[in-house]
Amino acid sequence: MSEDIYDGPGEASELSLCEQSDIFYLLSHHRKRGVLLAIAMAPWGHIHLRQVAEIIAALEADTEQRGVSTQQVTNVRTNLKRSHLEPLCDAGLIEWDTDCSDRLVPGPGFSRAIRTLMAGGYSLSQPPSNSETEQ
């Protein structure tokens, strides 16, 4: 069996859904969806990265924000910075002010991403782990 994910006709690089800049690819991860929805719900049109990390950590732990440990929030914040914010910025969905206060604001493509989420019946859920599917 090939190590390639795509095994259909043509080349994977020619398919827009396989490109990391494609909106469907970007919105396929629950943390990226969480970032966009947190910004959409922010009362002043911006939100700080720490607040987004607290919200996502609480959702993942299925608890209230005050029930999440500092370590959990730090882990989520680090993961967002390393894996999720840059692709969202590169696609123009958000803007990230790293110089000032880690403030996240909507980018030029933000409304398109929110419309896509709404049309698709968005979910913040993540795929079940193997242990959950075995029960």
C-alpha positions as CSV (number, residue, x, y, z in Angstrom):
1,M,0.0,0.0,0.0
2,S,1.3,3.4,-0.9
3,E,2.2,5.9,1.8
4,D,0.3,8.7,-0.1
5,I,-3.0,9.7,1.3
6,Y,-4.6,10.4,-2.1
7,D,-4.9,7.4,-4.4
8,G,-7.2,8.7,-7.1
9,P,-6.7,9.9,-10.6
10,G,-4.4,12.8,-11.2
11,E,-1.9,14.2,-8.8
12,A,-2.8,15.2,-5.2
13,S,-1.1,18.6,-5.7
14,E,-3.6,19.4,-8.5
15,L,-6.6,19.0,-6.3
16,S,-7.7,22.1,-4.5
17,L,-9.1,20.2,-1.5
18,C,-5.6,18.8,-0.8
19,E,-4.0,22.2,-0.6
20,Q,-3.4,23.5,2.9
21,S,-4.7,26.9,1.9
22,D,-8.2,25.6,0.9
23,I,-10.9,26.8,3.2
24,F,-12.3,23.3,3.7
25,Y,-8.9,22.0,4.7
26,L,-8.4,24.8,7.1
27,L,-11.8,24.3,8.7
28,S,-11.4,20.6,9.0
29,H,-9.6,20.9,12.4
30,H,-11.8,21.7,15.5
31,R,-9.2,24.1,16.9
32,K,-9.1,26.3,13.8
33,R,-13.0,26.4,13.9
34,G,-12.8,27.3,17.5
35,V,-10.5,30.2,16.8
36,L,-12.8,31.6,14.1
37,L,-15.9,31.2,16.3
38,A,-14.3,32.8,19.3
39,I,-13.4,35.8,17.2
40,A,-16.9,35.9,15.8
41,M,-18.4,36.0,19.3
42,A,-15.9,38.5,20.7
43,P,-17.8,41.6,21.8
44,W,-15.2,44.1,20.6
45,G,-14.3,42.4,17.3
46,H,-11.1,41.1,18.7
47,I,-9.9,38.6,21.3
48,H,-6.6,37.7,22.9
49,L,-4.9,34.4,22.2
50,R,-5.0,33.4,25.9
51,Q,-8.8,33.8,25.9
52,V,-9.2,31.6,22.8
53,A,-6.9,29.0,24.4
54,E,-9.0,29.1,27.6
55,I,-12.2,28.6,25.6
56,I,-10.9,25.7,23.5
57,A,-9.3,24.0,26.5
58,A,-12.6,24.2,28.4
59,L,-14.5,22.8,25.5
60,E,-12.1,20.0,25.0
61,A,-12.2,19.1,28.8
62,D,-16.0,19.5,28.8
63,T,-15.9,21.8,31.7
64,E,-16.2,25.5,32.5
65,Q,-13.3,27.9,31.9
66,R,-12.5,28.1,35.6
67,G,-12.2,24.3,35.7
68,V,-9.3,24.2,33.3
69,S,-5.7,24.1,34.6
70,T,-3.1,26.6,33.6
71,Q,-1.1,23.8,32.0
72,Q,-4.0,22.8,29.8
73,V,-4.4,26.4,28.6
74,T,-0.7,26.7,28.0
75,N,-0.7,23.5,25.9
76,V,-3.6,24.7,23.8
77,R,-2.1,28.1,23.4
78,T,1.3,26.7,22.3
79,N,-0.4,24.3,19.8
80,L,-2.4,27.2,18.3
81,K,0.7,29.3,17.9
82,R,2.7,26.4,16.3
83,S,0.1,24.8,14.1
84,H,-3.1,26.7,13.6
85,L,-2.8,30.5,13.6
86,E,-0.3,30.9,10.8
87,P,-2.3,28.9,8.2
88,L,-5.4,31.0,9.2
89,C,-3.4,34.2,8.8
90,D,-1.8,33.1,5.5
91,A,-5.3,32.4,4.1
92,G,-6.5,35.9,5.2
93,L,-9.1,34.5,7.6
94,I,-7.6,36.2,10.6
95,E,-5.0,38.7,11.5
96,W,-2.7,38.1,14.5
97,D,-1.0,41.0,16.2
98,T,2.1,39.3,17.7
99,D,3.9,42.5,18.5
100,C,1.4,44.0,20.8
101,S,-0.7,41.6,22.8
102,D,-1.3,38.4,20.8
103,R,-4.6,39.9,19.7
104,L,-6.7,38.1,17.0
105,V,-9.0,40.0,14.7
106,P,-11.0,39.1,11.6
107,G,-9.0,39.1,8.3
108,P,-10.4,39.9,4.9
109,G,-11.6,36.3,4.3
110,F,-13.2,36.0,7.8
111,S,-16.8,36.4,6.8
112,R,-16.4,33.8,4.0
113,A,-15.1,31.3,6.5
114,I,-18.0,32.0,8.9
115,R,-20.5,31.7,6.1
116,T,-18.9,28.3,5.2
117,L,-19.1,27.1,8.8
118,M,-22.7,28.2,9.1
119,A,-23.7,26.6,5.8
120,G,-22.0,23.4,6.8
121,G,-23.6,23.1,10.2
122,Y,-20.3,23.7,12.0
123,S,-19.1,21.7,14.9
124,L,-16.3,22.2,17.4
125,S,-16.2,18.4,18.0
126,Q,-13.1,16.4,17.3
127,P,-13.1,12.9,15.9
128,P,-13.5,10.2,18.6
129,S,-10.3,8.6,19.8
130,N,-9.9,4.8,19.3
131,S,-10.7,4.1,22.9
132,E,-14.1,5.9,22.5
133,T,-15.0,4.0,19.4
134,E,-14.2,0.6,20.9
135,Q,-16.7,1.0,23.8
